[in-house]
Amino acid sequence: MFKHIMNRIDFIKTMAAITFGVGGIKEFYNQVKDLPDDEIKMPVLFIGHGSPMNAVQKNSFTEALSKAGSKLPKPKAIMVVSAHWLTKGTFVTSSEKPEIIYDFYGFPKEMYEVKYPALGAPEYAKLTTEITKEKIIMPDHEWGIDHGAWTVLLHMFPSADIPVYQLSIDYTKDMDQHYELASMLKVLRKKGVLIIGSGNITHNLGRIDWNIEAKPFDWAMEFDDKIKTNILSDNHSEIINYEKWGNIAKLSHPSNDHYIPLLYSAGLKEKEDTIEFVYEGFHHGSLSMRCIKFG
């Protein structure tokens, strides 16, 4: 079986999928017994990550990330659903030492010198692969930590002392299927895993204004406000079916890669979870930087 891994635009590699043998599954269950539920259920985050340049910039958005990270209970592991790992099939990074990926082009030299030396979380990756009865999540040992993850984590957890792994976005699934898969992963919150959906609530690079403080487009503000309203009212059906919103949906998301991480964050929400908007605002006119904390 082969999968095709893409960055935000193109397929960049094809690799063999790795599956468990019988012995591997038995060994896995022995390890899972040592992963008890935590006393504290971890919250879930959605982060509008915006431009990779936020990695090296100090602004109200990055300051909000730093503040939010300092207030969170320390996770045992972090799982990021990044807009920048699109695959055919669903995979989790399973390596012990994932490499940082500079999956962008034409940026200043300093961007390619940033390091985020977090270890991987192979035990939690295995746990993630075994959550669904259909075994629809498979391990991957080649992908590392892409900029949808590390540009956020280096502000929230600058010590890089928490294991990190990523869950890919299967581009063949529809919106309902992504939301349903997210709902199956709620058990991870009880195992000390902080789950972060990293994308943007509006993301139109074709309409971008290179001035970071540019006035946001009317359609972007309208779309962002509709998402906020439906998040607060727990109207997740509207969020799943956002494409029915017409022109503002088309303008906000010419492609849905940066929207899908929101479905994972919303799908992981429990009924009793509180909702907090960690950050509200826009960059470059067309990028909503809204960040949400559930729980």
Secondary structure, 3 states (H helix, E strand, C coil): CEEEEECCCCEEEEEECCCCCHHHHHHHHHHHCCCCCCCCCCCEEEEECCCHHHHCCCCHHHHHHHHHHHHCCCCCEEEEEEEEEEECCEEEECCCCCCECCCCCCCCHHHHHCCCCCCCCHHHHHHHHCCCCCCCEEEECCCCECHHHHHHHHHHCCCCCCCEEEEEEECCCCHHHHHHHHHHCHHHHHHCEEEEEEECCCECHHHCCCCCCCCCCHHHHHHHHHHHHHHHCCCHHHHHCHHHHCHHHHHHCCCCCCCHHHHHHHHCCCCCCCEEEEECCEECCCEECCEEEEC
